[in-house]
């Protein structure tokens, strides 16, 4: 027995969606994926239940109603759900995390270097020249620093920090590049200023003058 007209043309292609249903389907997809997508990607990933043309129009309408966010990405526009500000790490928090991570990394390198030196001293017989009390104190300090770093790294990697939106990350990078350019410009100005000063100050007073002016290179 032949299938009933291919199951009524696959239930009329899963029953044609209304514009409201299509918009709800797209919004639900963006919320579940939680990342930017173009109209073409969304239509394809939804197996063309909403055509590319309809998807592009619905996305544009939702963006104008401020139901979603959109931004240019090359020659196309990508859209994503609006991020809750309460879930985003502030710029200050990001800077603090970056500074703390850098400090912990530097401390780790210093501790590893100290550990290698102690091991080298022990292997080379130099331990006899180091008082036992000093070695004990060094080991205790290393253990304390290790425990402190583990606790801080645990806070940073606990998962309590929410992901940062693409827009905020790009803004932070832009500000970082701006301050880098400003720092480079100030360094160049200091160099030019010092060149002028050296031309009018006796060579014997260069170091004294530089310290008085607080110039660093």
N, C-alpha and C positions, 0 to 999 in steps of 0.2 A: 504494500500500500504506500503510495507516494506521500511524502511529508506534506502537510497542509501548507502549501505555498511557502515552503521554507519557514515554517513556524511564523506565518503571517509577517513575512519579511523581517524576521528577527524582532518581532514585536515592535514593528515600525521603527527599527534602529533604536531599540531601547526607549521608545516613546520620546518624541522630540521635546526637549526641555524648553520651558518658558524663559524669557530673559532673567526673571527673578531667580529661577532655579539654577540657571547657568552661572549667575553672579555668586549665588550661595555655594555652588560646587567649586568655583575658582577660589573663593575666599577660604573655604575649608581646606583646599589643597595647599594654599600658601601657608596657612597656620600650621598644618601638619609638617610640611617640609622645613619651614622656618629658615628660608634662604631665598635670595633674589632669583627670579626667573623672568624670561621674556615671554611675550604673548605666544610666540611660536613654540617655545619649549613647553609651556603650560598646555596648549592645545594638543601637542603631540603626546605628552605624558598622560593626558586624560583620554587618550585613544580617540581623539577628534570628536568626543561627545559634544564639544563646543568648537565650532570652526575657528580658524586662526583670525579671520576678519571679525567675528563676533567677540572672540576673546580680547582682541586689541581694543575694541570699542568699550567693552565692559570694564576692562582694566583702567582705561582712560577716565570713564565716568566715576568709578570708585575712587580713583586718585583725586579727582576734582572734588568729590564729596568728603575727602580726607579720611576715607575708610582704610586705605592702604597708602604706602609710600612708594615713590618711583624716582628713578635717577637714570641719567644717560650713562650707557656703557658702550663706548665705541659708537657704532652707527645705529644702535638699538636702545630701547628703554627697558630696564628691568624693574620689576615690582616685588615688594615684600610687605609683610604685615608690619604695622606700626609697633615699634618697640616701646615697652613700658619703661619710662625714665627711672622708675624705682628699681628696675632690674639691671640697669646699666651702671658700670663702674664710672665714676666721675673722672675728669681729667686729672684732678689732684690725686685721686686714689691710684690711677695708673702710674703717675709719676712716682708716687711713694713706693709702689710695688716694684717698679723698675729700679729705683735707687736701692731698695732693700735687696733685690736679687743681685745687683752688681756688687753690693757690699759683701753679701754672703759668698759670692763667687770668689772675690778677692781674699776673703778670710780663709776659704777652703784651700786656695792655692798656697797661701802663706803657711797654713798648717801642714800641708803636704810637704812643702819644702823643709819645714822644721823637722818633720818626721823622718825624712830622708837623711838629714844631717845627723840626727840622733842614731839612726840605724847604721850609718857609715861610721860614726864614732864607736859604736859598740863592736862592729865587725873589725875595725882597725886597732882595737885595743886601747883606743883613746878614752874608753869609759873610766879607766883608772884615774884619769886626770879630772874627771867630773865628780864632784861630791854626790853621794847617794841622795842626800836631802834635796839637791838641786834637780836631779833626775826625777825624784818622786813628785816634786812641785810641778815640773814641766808636764809630767804625765797627767797629774790632776787637772792642770789648766787645759790640756788638750781634751780630756774627757768632758770637762765643763763646757768648753766651746762647742764640742761635737753635739752634746745634748741640747744646747741652746739653738744651734743651727738646725738640728732635726726638728725641733719644735716650731721654729719659724717657717721652715720649708713645708711642714705639715699644714700650717695655716694657709700658705700660698697655694697648696695643691689639694686642699680639702674639698674643692668643688663648690664652696659657698660663693665664690666670685662668679657673677653671671657673665655670659659672653657679651662682648662689646659689639655694637652695631657697626656695619661697614662704614657708614657715614662718619661716625665718631672716630673710628680708627684712622680714616683718611684725614680728618681734620687735625688729629693729634700729630700725624706724620708731617702734615703741612706746617704746623706750628714749630715742630722740631727743626725742619729744614730752614724756617725763617730765622730761628734763634742761632742756628749754625752760621748762616750768612752774616747775621749781626755780629757774632763773635769774631768771624774772620775779618770783617770790616774794622772792628775796634782794634784788633791786633795789628792790622796794617797801619792804622792811624797812629798807634803807639810807636811803631817802628819809624814812621816818618817824623813824628815829634822828637824822638830820641836822636834821630839823625841831625835835626836842627840844633838841638841842645848841645850835642857833641861839637858842633861847629863853633859854639861861643863859650864853652866851658873848658877849662884846662884839663888835660888828660888825667892828671893826678886826682882830680875831683870828680871824675865820671862816676865811679862806684858810689861815692858818698851822695852825689846828686840823684842818682837813680834810686837809691834807697829812700832819700827824703821825699821824692815824688811818688814813690810806691809803684814804679813801673816794673811790670813783669813781662817776660818774653817766653 
